[in-house]
Amino acid sequence: MKKLVWALALATALAGPAAIGAAMAGAVSITAAEPVAVVTIPDSWAQSKVDRGVQIKTPDEEIYVWFELVPADQLDALQKEHDAYFAREGVKFTGSTETLTREINGRPWSFTELKATSSDGPSIVRYLAINPKVASGKIIMMTYWASEEGHVKHDKAMQAMIDSIAFK
């Protein structure tokens, strides 16, 4: 149910401009090799390149977000990489909800949320797959990992970041 609320909140945010007090930095290309979309991140959040895209984290490291551009037939391999990463970080999945698919602004979006725990306590892991409708057929996979405290603390900034996704 919470995932449905999150998905609907995202859809609502994408339907119009987000009102948020946090300053937003410039747009960051999800991948330089094939720039299909950009996302605007808060000024104080750090970004770094990863193999298939960009990693973004809050200054307090309570939220990590990855935007990666992946061929559809490599989504399973990407999932295995993420599973290995989370295992190394001590994240244990305690349950999941069903995946919801919605069309937002003419593009298919898929939302999956998994409840988890880590050495720091309860965590939230979300996968958001976006079909940017590019000739290569690649999918944007957004992976979100947050403590429950960080999730609440940075909710408005995350909503604004999702709202800022612009397709080229």
WOCOR-V91176 format. One record per backbone hydrogen bond with DSSP energy under -0.5 kcal/mol. NH is the residue of the N-H (numbers start at 1). CO is the residue of the C=O. Records with the same first field share a line. If there is no record, write none. Layout:
NH: CO + CO
//
This chain:
5: 1
6: 2
7: 3
8: 4
9: 5
10: 6
11: 7
12: 8
13: 9
14: 10
15: 11 + 12
16: 12 + 13
20: 18
25: 41
28: 39
30: 37
35: 32
36: 34
38: 166
39: 28
41: 26 + 39
43: 23
45: 42
46: 57
48: 55
50: 53
53: 50
54: 67
55: 48
56: 65
57: 46
58: 63
61: 58
64: 145
65: 56
66: 143
67: 54
68: 66 + 141
69: 52
70: 68 + 139
74: 71
75: 72
78: 74
79: 75
80: 76
81: 77
82: 78
83: 79
84: 80
85: 81
86: 82
87: 83
88: 84
89: 85
90: 87
91: 86
92: 117
94: 115
95: 115
97: 113
100: 111
102: 109
104: 102 + 107
107: 104
109: 102
110: 129
111: 100
112: 127
114: 125
115: 95
116: 123
117: 92
118: 121
121: 118
123: 116
124: 146
125: 114
126: 144
127: 112
128: 142
129: 110
130: 128 + 140
131: 108
132: 130 + 138
137: 134
139: 70
140: 130
141: 68 + 139
142: 128 + 140
143: 66 + 141
144: 126
145: 64
146: 124
147: 62
148: 122
151: 147
152: 148
153: 149
154: 150
155: 152
158: 154
159: 155
160: 156
161: 157
162: 158
163: 159
164: 160
165: 162
166: 38
168: 36
//
